[in-house]
Amino acid sequence: MKRSVAMLLILSLAVFGVAQDAVEDSEVLVDPFADLLMQAEVAHDAKDYEATMKLLEAAEKLDGQNEEVLWKISRGYFDFADRKPNDVEYKKQYIYDGRTYAEKALALNDKSAGGHKWYAIHHGQIGEAEGTEQKIKNSYGMRDHTMLAIKYDPSNAGNYHVMGRWHYALSDLSWIERQIASIIYATPPEASFEEALEFFKKAHDLDKKDIRNMLYIGYCYDELDDEKAAADWLNMAINTNASSESDRGLQAEAKEALDDL
């Protein structure tokens, strides 16, 4: 009996020793760069954008030639700019740096879906900030980069939302803006509210919680003179759980649009 107990104790200590060695080995094998990227995504999911950017900047110091780090920093500049989506001067603090980081990512990998997506977004916002002529000029680059983002990552809802916004913005050009477009180019960019609606619906199918898609689907139906469908989608946007200040701003837009139907 005593021998059995002794043997059991020896086996237990041996197992414990193996387990301890495995823990120590795993600690040795932890990649600090990968750990920073993982922590950055956790912070981003929690919408703690300052923490996200600090973690990504630390990762950049470890490897400044990593495409993923660069496009995620570009995304971070958008997150900052998006806090005041209607304040052009505020957004100018971030959108130029955002485009630069996306360019760096694409210089390393021209098939980077994230690089194309965030280049397109910042490029379009820079056009908006710099006036009608630049807005129309930048619209072509925005379209081309967004379509490449869709090509390289067809499961990303945000890519389809950006393409929907492209169609919506160009379909919503004023008469004066269209005249400028026809002066700059032989033909203005081709876009339609119908195509915008299809892209927003595709984005919604991939991400049912994104209030932006609901809002713009409502806008599209309004432009297409379907007030009932517009009201349904705007109400959906209003009644969806808001997880950020940006979401609450979108819901305020939806309420205003609903009142104007």
Backbone torsions as a table, in degrees:
resi	resn	phi	psi	omega
1	MET	NA	-45.4	-180.0
2	LYS	-63.9	-37.1	178.6
3	ARG	-64.4	-38.3	179.8
4	SER	-64.1	-43.8	179.3
5	VAL	-64.3	-41.6	179.7
6	ALA	-63.3	-43.9	179.1
7	MET	-63.2	-40.4	179.0
8	LEU	-63.1	-39.6	178.7
9	LEU	-64.7	-42.0	179.6
10	ILE	-63.1	-44.3	179.5
11	LEU	-63.5	-40.1	-179.9
12	SER	-63.2	-43.9	179.3
13	LEU	-64.4	-37.1	179.1
14	ALA	-65.0	-44.8	178.7
15	VAL	-62.4	-42.5	179.4
16	PHE	-61.4	-40.3	-179.8
17	GLY	-63.9	-41.2	178.0
18	VAL	-63.5	-44.4	-180.0
19	ALA	-62.6	-41.8	-179.9
20	GLN	-63.8	-41.7	177.4
21	ASP	-61.1	-39.0	-179.4
22	ALA	-64.8	-41.4	178.7
23	VAL	-63.1	-45.3	-179.5
24	GLU	-63.5	-40.2	178.8
25	ASP	-63.2	-40.6	-178.8
26	SER	-66.1	-34.5	178.6
27	GLU	-66.9	-37.6	179.4
28	VAL	-67.1	-34.9	-174.4
29	LEU	-84.3	-4.0	179.1
30	VAL	-60.5	127.4	179.3
31	ASP	-90.9	111.5	-176.8
32	PRO	-60.9	-32.8	178.9
33	PHE	-66.9	-49.2	179.1
34	ALA	-63.1	-36.0	179.3
35	ASP	-64.7	-39.8	177.9
36	LEU	-64.1	-41.6	178.8
37	LEU	-64.1	-40.9	179.3
38	MET	-64.3	-46.3	179.1
39	GLN	-62.0	-36.9	179.7
40	ALA	-63.5	-39.5	179.0
41	GLU	-68.9	-36.9	176.5
42	VAL	-62.6	-44.2	179.0
43	ALA	-65.3	-38.5	-179.6
44	HIS	-67.2	-41.7	177.7
45	ASP	-61.4	-31.0	178.2
46	ALA	-85.2	2.8	-180.0
47	LYS	60.2	31.5	172.9
48	ASP	-96.2	84.6	-169.6
49	TYR	-74.4	-28.9	176.3
50	GLU	-65.7	-46.1	178.8
51	ALA	-63.2	-40.0	178.6
52	THR	-57.7	-47.7	-176.8
53	MET	-66.5	-39.0	178.8
54	LYS	-63.2	-41.1	178.9
55	LEU	-66.4	-40.1	179.2
56	LEU	-69.2	-37.1	177.2
57	GLU	-65.0	-36.7	176.1
58	ALA	-65.5	-39.6	177.6
59	ALA	-65.4	-38.7	179.0
60	GLU	-62.2	-35.3	178.4
61	LYS	-65.9	-32.1	177.7
62	LEU	-76.7	-36.2	-179.8
63	ASP	-151.5	92.7	-178.6
64	GLY	-78.0	-0.9	179.9
65	GLN	-112.5	26.9	179.2
66	ASN	-99.2	117.6	-176.1
67	GLU	-57.1	-42.7	-176.7
68	GLU	-64.2	-42.7	178.0
69	VAL	-60.3	-43.1	-175.2
70	LEU	-66.1	-44.6	-179.3
71	TRP	-72.7	-27.0	176.7
72	LYS	-72.8	-32.6	172.3
73	ILE	-65.7	-39.7	175.3
74	SER	-58.8	-44.4	176.1
75	ARG	-59.0	-38.7	179.8
76	GLY	-61.6	-39.3	177.4
77	TYR	-64.8	-34.6	174.7
78	PHE	-64.7	-43.2	179.8
79	ASP	-57.3	-41.0	177.8
80	PHE	-66.3	-46.2	-178.3
81	ALA	-63.5	-33.1	-174.8
82	ASP	-73.5	-5.7	176.8
83	ARG	-66.8	-29.1	177.0
84	LYS	-131.7	73.3	-171.2
85	PRO	-62.0	-21.5	-178.1
86	ASN	-103.8	6.3	-179.3
87	ASP	-104.6	95.9	-173.8
88	VAL	-61.5	-44.5	-177.6
89	GLU	-64.4	-38.4	177.0
90	TYR	-63.4	-45.0	-176.7
91	LYS	-65.4	-28.9	-179.4
92	LYS	-60.6	-21.9	178.1
93	GLN	-64.8	-21.6	-170.0
94	TYR	-121.8	-32.0	-168.6
95	ILE	-70.0	-30.0	179.1
96	TYR	-71.4	-44.7	176.3
97	ASP	-63.3	-37.0	178.5
98	GLY	-60.3	-44.4	179.3
99	ARG	-66.5	-38.7	179.5
100	THR	-59.7	-43.1	179.9
101	TYR	-67.8	-36.2	176.3
102	ALA	-64.7	-39.3	177.1
103	GLU	-60.9	-41.5	178.9
104	LYS	-62.1	-41.4	178.9
105	ALA	-62.7	-43.2	-178.7
106	LEU	-70.3	-28.5	176.5
107	ALA	-65.5	-30.2	178.7
108	LEU	-84.0	-32.8	-178.3
109	ASN	-152.0	104.9	-176.6
110	ASP	-75.9	-0.3	174.6
111	LYS	-106.4	16.2	-179.6
112	SER	-73.8	109.7	179.4
113	ALA	-61.5	-42.1	178.8
114	GLY	-64.5	-39.7	178.0
115	GLY	-61.7	-45.6	179.4
116	HIS	-65.6	-42.3	-178.5
117	LYS	-60.6	-50.9	-174.4
118	TRP	-77.4	-26.5	170.7
119	TYR	-62.3	-47.7	-178.8
120	ALA	-57.9	-45.8	-176.8
121	ILE	-64.9	-49.1	-179.2
122	HIS	-67.8	-37.4	179.4
123	HIS	-62.1	-42.7	177.9
124	GLY	-65.6	-40.5	-179.2
125	GLN	-69.7	-33.4	175.5
126	ILE	-64.5	-41.2	176.3
127	GLY	-59.4	-44.2	178.1
128	GLU	-60.5	-41.6	-176.1
129	ALA	-70.3	-28.9	-173.4
130	GLU	-95.6	-0.5	174.3
131	GLY	110.2	173.8	-171.1
132	THR	-57.0	-48.2	-176.4
133	GLU	-61.5	-46.0	-179.4
134	GLN	-69.1	-34.5	177.3
135	LYS	-58.4	-44.6	-178.6
136	ILE	-71.4	-41.8	177.5
137	LYS	-60.3	-45.3	-177.5
138	ASN	-71.6	-18.3	-176.1
139	SER	-62.2	-32.3	179.9
140	TYR	-68.8	-44.9	176.9
141	GLY	-63.9	-39.1	178.3
142	MET	-60.8	-45.8	178.7
143	ARG	-60.7	-48.7	-174.7
144	ASP	-63.6	-43.1	-179.0
145	HIS	-69.6	-34.9	178.9
146	THR	-67.6	-41.3	178.7
147	MET	-64.2	-33.5	176.0
148	LEU	-69.9	-37.0	176.8
149	ALA	-61.8	-41.7	177.5
150	ILE	-65.0	-40.7	179.9
151	LYS	-60.5	-45.2	-174.5
152	TYR	-86.7	-15.8	176.4
153	ASP	-146.8	76.4	-175.5
154	PRO	-71.5	-6.0	-179.3
155	SER	-98.6	2.5	-177.3
156	ASN	-89.9	114.7	-176.9
157	ALA	-61.5	-36.8	-177.4
158	GLY	-60.4	-33.5	179.8
159	ASN	-62.3	-41.5	179.8
160	TYR	-70.7	-34.5	177.5
161	HIS	-62.7	-43.7	-179.7
162	VAL	-61.5	-41.5	179.3
163	MET	-67.3	-34.8	174.6
164	GLY	-62.7	-41.6	179.4
165	ARG	-64.8	-35.8	178.8
166	TRP	-61.7	-49.7	179.3
167	HIS	-63.3	-41.7	-177.3
168	TYR	-64.1	-48.0	-176.8
169	ALA	-62.0	-42.4	-178.2
170	LEU	-74.3	-31.3	176.6
171	SER	-71.1	-23.0	-176.3
172	ASP	-95.7	10.8	179.0
173	LEU	-61.7	140.8	176.0
174	SER	-73.6	169.3	179.0
175	TRP	-59.3	-42.4	-179.3
176	ILE	-63.5	-43.9	179.5
177	GLU	-62.9	-35.6	178.5
178	ARG	-67.2	-35.3	177.3
179	GLN	-65.3	-39.9	177.2
180	ILE	-63.5	-42.1	179.5
181	ALA	-59.8	-42.9	-177.6
182	SER	-70.4	-22.5	175.9
183	ILE	-77.8	-41.7	-177.9
184	ILE	-70.2	-40.2	-177.1
185	TYR	-125.8	158.0	177.6
186	ALA	-61.5	-38.3	176.6
187	THR	-133.7	141.5	177.1
188	PRO	-65.7	159.6	177.2
189	PRO	-57.6	138.8	179.8
190	GLU	-87.0	124.2	-179.8
191	ALA	-155.5	162.8	178.7
192	SER	-153.7	155.1	175.4
193	PHE	-66.2	-32.4	178.2
194	GLU	-61.7	-45.3	179.2
195	GLU	-68.7	-37.9	176.1
196	ALA	-57.1	-45.6	-179.6
197	LEU	-59.0	-42.5	-179.6
198	GLU	-64.3	-40.7	178.3
199	PHE	-66.4	-42.4	178.9
200	PHE	-64.7	-37.8	178.2
201	LYS	-66.6	-38.7	176.6
202	LYS	-62.8	-42.6	178.3
203	ALA	-62.3	-41.0	179.6
204	HIS	-65.9	-38.9	178.1
205	ASP	-59.5	-34.3	-178.3
206	LEU	-85.3	-23.2	-179.5
207	ASP	-145.6	95.6	-174.3
208	LYS	-73.7	-11.0	-174.5
209	LYS	-99.7	-7.9	-175.0
210	ASP	-78.4	112.3	-176.5
211	ILE	-65.7	-29.3	-179.3
212	ARG	-57.1	-42.8	-178.5
213	ASN	-65.1	-42.9	178.9
214	MET	-60.9	-44.6	-179.4
215	LEU	-60.0	-48.0	-175.3
216	TYR	-76.0	-26.6	171.9
217	ILE	-64.7	-41.2	175.0
218	GLY	-59.9	-44.4	178.1
219	TYR	-59.7	-44.3	-178.4
220	CYS	-62.9	-45.3	179.2
221	TYR	-62.4	-35.3	176.7
222	ASP	-62.9	-45.7	179.1
223	GLU	-64.3	-29.1	180.0
224	LEU	-92.0	12.1	174.8
225	ASP	63.4	32.6	173.3
226	ASP	-111.7	85.0	-172.9
227	GLU	-67.5	-34.4	-179.4
228	LYS	-64.6	-48.8	178.8
229	ALA	-63.0	-39.5	178.3
230	ALA	-59.8	-46.4	-179.9
231	ALA	-62.5	-40.6	180.0
232	ASP	-60.0	-45.7	-177.5
233	TRP	-73.3	-36.3	178.0
234	LEU	-66.4	-39.7	176.1
235	ASN	-64.2	-37.2	177.4
236	MET	-62.5	-41.5	178.2
237	ALA	-62.7	-41.7	-178.3
238	ILE	-66.7	-36.1	-173.4
239	ASN	-93.9	0.0	177.0
240	THR	-82.1	143.4	-179.0
241	ASN	-61.0	123.6	178.6
242	ALA	-86.9	130.1	-177.2
243	SER	-112.0	4.0	-179.3
244	SER	-157.0	169.4	176.7
245	GLU	-63.7	-36.0	177.7
246	SER	-62.2	-42.3	178.0
247	ASP	-60.8	-42.1	180.0
248	ARG	-65.3	-34.6	175.5
249	GLY	-65.4	-39.5	177.4
250	LEU	-64.5	-38.1	178.8
251	GLN	-67.7	-34.5	175.8
252	ALA	-64.8	-39.0	176.3
253	GLU	-63.3	-41.6	-179.6
254	ALA	-63.0	-41.4	178.8
255	LYS	-63.1	-42.5	179.0
256	GLU	-63.5	-43.8	179.5
257	ALA	-65.1	-37.6	179.3
258	LEU	-64.8	-40.8	178.3
259	ASP	-64.2	-28.8	-176.9
260	ASP	-86.7	-7.8	-178.8
261	LEU	-64.2	NA	NA
